[in-house]
Amino acid sequence: MKHDYDKMLTRLTDILSRLYQGEKLQPKDLVKEYNVSLRTIQRDFKERLMNFPIYYEAKYWQMEKDFKLDKTINIKDSVILDILETFSMNLGESFHTQTSKMLNKLKNRKYSPIFTKLNMEDITQDFDSMIAFENVILEQHPVLIKYKDNKTMKINPIKIVNFEGIWYLVATDINNKLKSYTFKNITLLKTYKTTFKVSEKIEKILNNAISIWFSDNEPFEVIMQIDNHVSNFFKQKPISTTQKIIREDNDKLIISVMATSDWEIIPIVKSWIPFIKVLEPTRIDKQVKEEARKFLEL
């Protein structure tokens, strides 16, 4: 006799196999095929399979065109392994790392599954520069750099970070002001023998940063209302380590995050329009509405 999780895994494997082969699946048809409720099918797509490159359009679920399986391998076996690895992400980094090592031994080496479609900036030509900056960051040496319009400046390099696929160098300037510089526009001119120390405040700011628009200002609370249609995305992947759920009902999710500047949160809000609204501070809500108004006037 099969347990419930056996049936679920079989159903998810079959659904993903069909999607990978280019089928478009309508939820109401799957209800009949798998003899389950519409709610169960909706949970399959919106919760259990949300980490996979699938999307909903014109009443059908389908696989993104850029993703496909290598036809030389067993599609059922591959999907099962991929499901197990994806599920392991929710059990912690250490567990996921060990799971990945084990599953990679079973996978066909010619096949490398990617479930997060990342549009990363190519910095192959800047790799030597990145290594040089890594060394001075580890040793905490100030450096002299040339940036963009050939302007030279002395900075204390703190971290190499990536936001939205773009690489940046985070540093403090001569006034100890926290700043970020696009990595491709930096040339390392000189390394000083002196050293500096990174404050706990800066470490905390970087750990809690929502976007590259963070600052070293005092953090403030942002309260947002999320439409229940997209609330699972915010619960599955919090936009910040400071995110907290204040209230939740059948219609909406109320969350709070800590931000250090208005523009640290505004791009996030704009990307989720019309399913999100900033309740506090009201100035951010007004700014988003003003941006939307300007857009509509174009």
Secondary structure, DSSP 4 states (H G I P E B T S, - for coil): ---HHHHHHHHHHHHHHHHHTT--B-HHHHHHHHT--HHHHHHIIIIITTTSSEEEETTEEEE-TT----TTS-HHHHHHHHHHHHHHGGG-HHHHHHHHHHHHHHS-TT-----S-------GGGHHHHHHHHHHHHHT--EEEEETTTEEEEEEEEEEEEETTEEEEEEE-TT--EEEEEGGGEEEEEE-S------HHHHHHHHH--STT--SSPPEEEEEEEETTTHHHHHHS-SSTT-EEEEE-SSEEEEEEEESSHHHHHHHHHHTTTSEEEEESHHHHHHHHHHHHHHHH-
